[in-house]
């Protein structure tokens, strides 16, 4: 019970003290910035800061992006989806491209004024055809509009975790296929079927989206998460055996739950902004 109350207090603190202010962080607001093109997308596809490894290339049909600090948010923004389009109507279509964040943008002469750095497929997806895509790439960076949108994965794919080993019997989990328009702000782990008082809090690792504990409970393991979106939040319980007793580092396990919530926000200051 004590562990549950502690995590409930985290949820209360998030909304009343640490949550995003309506004036600066309403996800549905259309924002204007620049997007840069990354010709070599090795880090996006394989070794990005979000740590998805080779799984990244299977996310969202390969339409991937690296994010600046405002979007990356120390790793909280990993896996979030954004609709982005360039503002040059001659070269770009109105729908733009929907991208998923898999990396943190590194500051360079081209990218330090951008919120998003797009891989080749995503950059081309904004363009009106092959010729326009080539002209966009030649510019290197373009003016864009973007907004966060719910992530939608094929075949109603469940939220999954990749298990990772840590020193001295520690365990880390990295979430994949997090649908909807939400953030995971707390994670607990316990032996499947154990008493309610046995939940152990996991800690978000610095600079990335992995959650870890130095002393994992005996398997098989179940998980529960605090999921937030705008001013709304809830506990999500992955009951039963999620991670088996003999789990393997690098293997992906299905939680059996789906997250498809859309953020609830009080954003009257941007209600007049529309994606036309």
C-alpha positions as CSV (number, residue, x, y, z in Angstrom):
1,X,0.0,0.0,0.0
2,X,2.9,2.4,0.8
3,X,4.3,1.9,-2.6
4,X,1.0,2.7,-4.3
5,X,0.5,5.9,-2.2
6,X,4.0,7.0,-3.1
7,X,3.3,6.6,-6.9
8,X,-0.1,8.3,-6.5
9,X,1.7,11.2,-5.0
10,X,4.0,11.3,-8.0
11,X,0.9,11.5,-10.3
12,X,-0.6,14.3,-8.1
13,X,2.7,16.2,-8.2
14,X,3.0,15.9,-12.0
15,X,-0.4,17.5,-12.6
16,X,-0.3,20.3,-10.0
17,X,3.4,21.2,-9.9
18,X,5.5,19.7,-12.7
19,X,3.0,19.4,-15.5
20,X,3.2,21.4,-18.7
21,X,1.7,24.9,-18.6
22,X,-1.2,25.5,-20.9
23,X,0.6,28.5,-22.4
24,X,3.7,26.6,-23.5
25,X,3.1,22.9,-23.9
26,X,-0.3,22.1,-25.4
27,X,0.4,19.3,-27.8
28,X,-2.4,20.0,-30.3
29,X,-1.0,23.5,-31.0
30,X,0.5,24.1,-34.4
31,X,4.1,25.2,-34.0
32,X,6.5,26.8,-36.5
33,X,10.2,26.1,-36.7
34,X,12.7,24.6,-39.1
35,X,13.4,21.0,-40.0
36,X,16.8,19.8,-41.3
37,X,17.6,16.8,-43.5
38,X,20.0,14.1,-42.3
39,X,21.4,12.4,-45.4
40,X,23.0,9.6,-43.4
41,X,20.3,8.2,-41.1
42,X,22.4,5.5,-39.3
43,X,21.7,6.9,-35.9
44,X,18.0,7.3,-36.7
45,X,17.7,3.8,-38.0
46,X,19.9,1.9,-35.6
47,X,21.8,3.7,-32.8
48,X,19.7,6.7,-31.8
49,X,19.6,8.1,-28.3
50,X,16.2,6.5,-27.7
51,X,18.0,3.1,-27.8
52,X,15.5,1.3,-30.0
53,X,18.4,-0.3,-32.0
54,X,17.5,-2.1,-35.2
55,X,13.8,-2.0,-34.2
56,X,13.7,1.7,-35.0
57,X,13.6,1.0,-38.8
58,X,10.4,-1.0,-38.3
59,X,8.6,1.9,-36.6
60,X,6.2,4.0,-38.6
61,X,7.3,2.7,-42.0
62,X,10.7,4.2,-41.5
63,X,9.5,7.8,-41.2
64,X,11.8,8.8,-38.4
65,X,13.0,12.0,-36.8
66,X,15.6,13.3,-34.3
67,X,14.3,15.9,-31.9
68,X,15.6,19.0,-30.4
69,X,15.4,19.7,-26.6
70,X,11.9,21.0,-26.6
71,X,10.6,17.8,-28.1
72,X,13.1,15.2,-26.8
73,X,12.6,16.3,-23.2
74,X,15.4,14.2,-21.8
75,X,14.1,11.1,-23.4
76,X,10.4,11.5,-22.4
77,X,9.7,12.4,-26.1
78,X,11.1,9.2,-27.5
79,X,8.4,7.3,-29.5
80,X,6.1,10.4,-29.8
81,X,4.6,11.1,-33.2
82,X,4.5,14.4,-35.0
83,X,2.8,15.6,-38.2
84,X,5.2,17.9,-40.0
85,X,5.1,19.8,-43.3
86,X,7.2,22.4,-44.9
87,X,5.6,25.8,-45.6
88,X,6.7,26.1,-49.2
89,X,3.5,25.1,-51.0
90,X,5.3,24.7,-54.3
91,X,7.4,21.9,-53.0
92,X,5.4,20.4,-50.2
93,X,1.9,18.9,-49.8
94,X,-0.6,20.1,-47.2
95,X,-0.7,16.7,-45.4
96,X,3.0,16.6,-44.7
97,X,4.5,13.5,-43.1
98,X,3.9,11.8,-39.8
99,X,7.2,10.9,-38.1
100,X,8.2,9.1,-34.9
101,X,11.0,10.4,-32.6
102,X,13.9,7.8,-32.3
103,X,16.9,10.1,-31.6
104,X,18.1,13.3,-30.1
105,X,19.2,16.0,-32.6
106,X,22.9,17.0,-32.2
107,X,23.6,20.7,-32.5
108,X,25.5,21.6,-35.7
109,X,25.6,24.6,-37.9
110,X,22.5,23.3,-39.7
111,X,20.5,21.8,-36.9
112,X,21.0,24.1,-34.0
113,X,18.0,26.3,-35.0
114,X,15.7,23.3,-35.7
115,X,13.2,21.4,-33.7
116,X,13.3,18.3,-35.9
117,X,15.9,16.5,-38.1
118,X,14.3,14.2,-40.5
119,X,15.6,11.0,-42.2
120,X,15.6,10.7,-45.9
121,X,12.2,8.9,-46.2
122,X,10.5,11.4,-43.9
123,X,11.9,14.4,-45.7
124,X,10.8,13.0,-49.1
125,X,7.4,12.3,-47.7
126,X,6.8,16.0,-47.2
127,X,7.5,16.7,-50.9
128,X,5.2,16.8,-53.9
129,X,7.0,14.1,-55.8
130,X,10.6,13.1,-56.6
131,X,11.7,16.3,-58.1
132,X,10.4,18.4,-55.2
133,X,12.1,16.0,-52.7
134,X,15.5,16.5,-54.4
135,X,15.1,20.3,-54.2
136,X,14.2,20.0,-50.5
137,X,17.3,18.0,-49.8
138,X,19.4,20.6,-51.6
139,X,18.1,23.3,-49.2
140,X,19.3,21.3,-46.1
141,X,16.8,23.0,-43.8
142,X,13.3,24.3,-44.4
143,X,10.6,26.2,-42.6
144,X,8.0,23.8,-41.2
145,X,4.8,23.6,-39.2
146,X,4.3,20.7,-36.9
147,X,2.1,19.3,-34.2
148,X,2.0,16.2,-32.0
149,X,-0.5,13.6,-33.1
150,X,-1.5,10.2,-31.7
151,X,0.8,7.3,-32.7
152,X,-1.1,4.6,-34.6
153,X,0.5,1.2,-35.2
154,X,-0.7,-1.5,-37.6
155,X,-2.8,-4.4,-36.5
156,X,-3.7,-2.8,-33.1
157,X,-0.2,-3.7,-31.8
158,X,0.1,-3.9,-28.1
159,X,2.5,-1.9,-26.0
160,X,5.7,-3.9,-25.7
161,X,8.9,-3.8,-23.6
162,X,12.4,-4.7,-24.5
163,X,14.2,-6.2,-21.5
164,X,17.8,-5.1,-20.9
165,X,20.3,-6.4,-18.4
166,X,22.0,-4.0,-15.9
167,X,24.9,-4.7,-13.5
168,X,24.5,-6.9,-10.5
169,X,21.2,-8.4,-11.5
170,X,19.6,-5.2,-12.5
171,X,16.8,-4.9,-15.1
172,X,15.8,-2.2,-17.5
173,X,12.8,-2.0,-19.8
174,X,12.4,0.2,-22.9
175,X,8.8,0.7,-24.2
176,X,7.9,0.2,-27.8
177,X,4.7,0.8,-29.8
178,X,3.3,3.3,-27.3
179,X,0.2,4.4,-29.1
180,X,-1.9,7.4,-28.6
181,X,-0.7,10.9,-27.5
182,X,0.7,10.2,-24.1
183,X,3.8,10.1,-21.9
184,X,4.8,7.4,-19.4
185,X,5.9,9.2,-16.2
186,X,6.2,6.3,-13.7
187,X,6.8,2.5,-13.9
188,X,6.6,-0.2,-11.2
189,X,7.5,-3.8,-11.4
190,X,6.6,-6.8,-9.2
191,X,6.6,-10.6,-9.3
192,X,3.5,-11.7,-11.2
193,X,0.7,-12.7,-8.8
194,X,2.4,-11.3,-5.7
195,X,0.8,-9.2,-3.0
196,X,-0.1,-5.6,-3.8
197,X,2.6,-4.3,-1.4
198,X,5.4,-5.9,-3.4
199,X,5.6,-3.3,-6.2
200,X,9.0,-1.9,-6.7
201,X,9.5,1.5,-8.3
202,X,11.7,1.8,-11.4
203,X,13.8,4.9,-12.2
204,X,14.0,6.6,-15.6
205,X,17.6,6.5,-16.8
206,X,19.2,9.8,-17.4
207,X,18.9,11.1,-20.9
208,X,16.8,8.2,-22.3
209,X,13.5,6.4,-22.2
210,X,14.6,3.3,-20.3
211,X,13.3,2.5,-16.9
212,X,15.5,0.4,-14.6
213,X,15.9,-1.1,-11.1
214,X,19.2,-2.3,-9.6
215,X,17.4,-5.2,-7.9
216,X,14.7,-6.8,-10.0
217,X,12.1,-9.0,-8.2
218,X,12.1,-12.7,-8.9
219,X,10.4,-13.5,-12.2
220,X,8.0,-13.8,-13.9
221,X,7.3,-10.1,-13.7
222,X,4.3,-7.8,-14.2
223,X,4.3,-4.0,-14.8
224,X,2.1,-1.0,-14.1
225,X,2.6,2.5,-15.5
226,X,1.4,6.0,-14.9
227,X,0.4,7.4,-18.3
228,X,-0.4,11.0,-18.8
229,X,-1.7,13.1,-21.7
230,X,-2.3,16.9,-21.3
231,X,-4.1,17.4,-18.0
232,X,-5.4,13.7,-17.9
233,X,-3.6,10.7,-16.5
234,X,-4.2,7.2,-15.2
235,X,-2.6,3.9,-14.1
236,X,-2.2,1.2,-16.7
237,X,-1.8,-2.3,-15.4
238,X,-0.1,-5.0,-17.4
239,X,-1.5,-7.9,-15.3
240,X,-0.1,-11.5,-15.4
241,X,3.2,-12.5,-16.8
242,X,4.8,-9.8,-19.0
243,X,8.5,-10.7,-18.5
244,X,9.1,-14.4,-18.0
245,X,11.2,-15.9,-15.2
246,X,14.1,-16.6,-17.7
247,X,14.0,-13.4,-19.6
248,X,16.6,-12.7,-22.2
249,X,18.3,-9.3,-22.7
250,X,17.3,-7.7,-25.9
251,X,14.1,-9.7,-26.3
252,X,10.8,-7.9,-26.8
253,X,7.8,-8.9,-24.7
254,X,4.1,-8.0,-25.2
255,X,2.4,-6.3,-22.3
256,X,-1.0,-7.3,-23.4
257,X,-2.3,-3.8,-23.1
258,X,-2.9,-1.0,-25.6
259,X,-2.4,2.8,-25.1
260,X,-4.5,4.9,-27.5
261,X,-5.5,7.9,-25.4
262,X,-5.5,11.3,-27.0
263,X,-4.3,14.2,-24.8
264,X,-6.9,16.2,-22.9
265,X,-5.9,19.8,-22.8
266,X,-7.1,23.2,-21.9
267,X,-5.5,25.1,-24.8
268,X,-7.8,28.0,-25.5
269,X,-5.0,30.2,-26.7
270,X,-4.5,28.0,-29.8
271,X,-8.0,26.9,-30.5
272,X,-8.1,29.2,-33.5
273,X,-5.1,27.5,-35.0
274,X,-6.1,24.8,-37.5
275,X,-4.2,22.4,-39.7
276,X,-5.6,23.4,-43.1
